[in-house]
Amino acid sequence: MSHTLGYAVNCSLLFTELPVNERPRAARDAGFHAVEFWWPFESATPAQAEIDAFVAALDDADVRLSGLNFFAGQLPGPDRGVLSHPSRADEFLANAEVVAQIAERTGTTGFNALYGLRQDGVDPAEQDPLAVRNAVAAADAVAKVGGTVLVEPISGSEDYPLKTAAEGLAFVARVREAGAENVALLADFFHLAVNGEDVAAVVRDHAAEFGHIQIADAPGRGEPGTGDLPIDELLSAAQAGGYRGLVGLEYKPTVPSAESFGWRD
């Protein structure tokens, strides 16, 4: 490979044949030192014992939790985040405090706040300012641990408002204008490609602005080499353009997870 960026295993898509708290050890056994998760609990505010068990699993596996989603409702499913949902604003803010607690214990610094789908009967003029306010509150909650709120354009639903890098960056700009500096774009190369973006151009123009990168091949969302995306070239260009973070492996393996890393050789 022509880049030297490190990887983090997304344990919400990889090693899913195992219970959540066994996945960090599986990632470590596969040779990785960092993992990331979508929100790993059913509730936005899980019991303390659940949090303790999750943190202990990370410690016992000797892996770093490098990324964590805020509570996103049903994911995948009909919510795709709750940042902009008026009926769940209190739930999101309560979750932000739990996320900050986990961050303090794990050193996690990247936090994906999925925007949420447009809601029937709710005016976008209500959803969009709420998303900004919630993002500012989330940024404040993780600022004390040096955290960054990540904004991700995603594919798969017409009702998700952020589909392109430009739309994601515009939302980042609005949140910054509202007073939060620790917010940045999450560039998921799979989602951008599926949504019709020129991913190479996005990398060329914005790599230094990325708060995080995630990868899966397209089409199909499998591991690198199962589709058409020139992932190694894109990552090399991102590093050359100033990106210095980890790369999240957020793919659906086409073989058992532990056997899906041959593309690294």
N, C-alpha and C positions, 0 to 999 in steps of 0.2 A: 504494500500500500504506500501511497505517496504522501500521506499526511501522518501526523503523530498525535491526533486527537484521541483521547481516551473514551471508553464506552461505559454506559450504565444500562443494566438490564431492566426493562420495564416488566416488573413481576405481576402486572395486571393482565398482560397478554402472553407472557412467557411463563412456563412452569405452572400453568393453570391446572394441570392434572393433580397438583399438590394443594393441600390447605395453605391459606395465605401465609401463615407464620412458619411454614416449612420452605417457602420459596427463597428467602434470602440465603439459606444454607445451600440450596441447589445452585443458585447463581455463583456463590463462592466456590463450590466444588467444580463449577465449569470454568473457573479461572478469573472471575470478575470481582472487583473490589467495591463497586458502587451499584446501587439499585435505585429504581424509582417506582412509585406506585400511583395509580389513581387512588381516590379515597378508599381505604381498605376496610371500612366499617359500613354496616348497614345504616346506622344513624349518623346524623350530622354531629351529634354530641354523645359519643359512646361512653359506656361506663369506664371508670378509671382502670378497672382490672383489664379491660380489653386493650386500652392504650398501653398499659404496663407490659402486657404479653407481647404486643407488637414490637415495642422498643426492645424488649429482652431478646426477641428473635433476631433482630438486627445485631445487637451486641454479641449474642452467642455465635452468630455466623461470621463476625468480624468483617462486616461490610458497612459502607457508608450509605445512608439514605440521602441521595443527592437531589431528589425531586419528589414532590408530593402534590396531588391535586387537592384543592379545596373540595368540600362536599359538592356533588354535581347532580343530585337527584338520581334518577335511573340512567345509568351509563354503562353500556350503550342502551338506548331506549328513548322514551318520549321527552326527556328533559334536556339532555346535553348541556347541563349546567343550570345554575339558578341565580347567577349574578344579576340578571335583569328581571327577575320574577317578583312582582310586588307581593304576592301572597307568601313568599318564602324569604323575605328580607330579614326578619328576625332570626330565622333559622340559619341563614348565611352568616350573619354577624356573630351569632353564638359559635358557629363552626370556626370562624376566623380565630377566636380565642383558643379553641382546642388545637388548631393548626400551629399557633404560636407556641403553645406548650410543648407540642411534639418537636418543633424546631429547636427549642431551647435544650431539649434533651438529646437531640441527634445531630445538631449542627447543619441541618438541612437549610439550603438557601434558595431553592427554586420552587415556586408555588403556582401551579396552573389554575387560573380562575376561569372556567368555561362560561361563556356568555349566557347560554340558555336560548331556547327557541322562542320565536314570536308566540304570544299567547292569544288564544281566541278571546275576543272581547276586551282586550287590553291595548290601548293606543301605544304605538311605538314611542310617541312623545312622552309617555310615562315610563316605559321600560328603559329607554336610553339614558336619561339623566340618572335614574336609579342605578344603572350599571356603573356609571361613573362614580357615584357616591359610595357604592359598595366596594368598588375597586380601591378608592382612596382609603376607606376604612381597613380593608385587607392589607394594603401597603403599610399603613400605620402599625397594624398588628405584628407584621413580620420585620419591620424596620429594625427593631431592637436586636435581632439576631443577624442583621446584615442580609435579610432576605429580599427577593425580588418577586413581584407578582408578574406572572407570565400570561400573555394574551395570545390565544391560538385560533387562527382561522382553521375551520375543519370542513370536511366534505360529508356527504351522505344525507343531508337534509336541506331542502329548499328554505325551510323556516329558520335556519341558523343565519344570523345577520352578517357574520364575519366569515367570508369565504376566501378573500384574497389577502395578500400581504399588504396591499395599500389600505384595505379596510381595517386590518389589524393595527397597522401603524397609525392610522387616523384615530383609532380609539385610544391607543397608547398616548398620543399627543393630547387628547382631551383630558385624560386622567392626569397627565403631568400639568396641564394648565390649571387643573383643579387643586393642585398642591402636592401631588405625590411624585417624587422623582424615581423611586425604585419600582418601576414598571417597564416591561420590555416585551418585544415580540417573541413568541415561540414559533420557530419555523419548522413545521413538520413537512418534510419534503414530499411524503406520500399525499397528504391532503392537498397541498398546493398543486401538485401535478394533476391529481384527479379533478381539481377544480379548473384546470385549463391554464394554470400559470406557466410562464417561462421560468422554470425554477433556476436555471443558470443565471438569468438576468436578475432575479431577486437576490441571489447570492452575491452577484457582482456588485449590485447597488447598495446592499444593506447588511452584509455579513457582520460588520462591526457593531451593528445595532441589535443583533440577535441576543436575546437573553438565554436561549436554549435552542438546540436542534434535536429533532427526533427523526428517525428514518424507518422506512419500510419501502419495499420495491413497489412499483406500480406498472401495470395494474395488478390487483390481487392482494396486496398488502402482505406478501410473504417476505422472507429474508432476502437480503441483497443477492442478486443473481437469478431470482425467479421471475423478474419482470424486465422492463426496458430502461429504468432510470440509471444514469451513469453516476451512481452514488459515490464511488471513490473520487471521481473527478469533482463532484459537487463539494465534497468535504475538503478536498485539497484546496479548492478555490475559496471556501469559507475560511479556512485557516490562513491562507494567503491574504484574505481581505480583513483579517483582524479578529476572527472568532477564536476564543481561547478556552471555551467551556467543554464539558463532556457532550457526548452524543448519545441520546437515548435510543435504545433498540426497542422500538415499539411496533414490532411486526407480529403477524400470526404465523407461527412456524408451519411449514408444510411437512415437517418430519417431527419426531419427538424433540422437545425443546433442547435437551442436552446435545442433540445431534445437529442442531441448526446453525452452528457457528463455524462451519467449515469454510465459509466465504472469507474468513479472516486470514486464512493461510496464504 
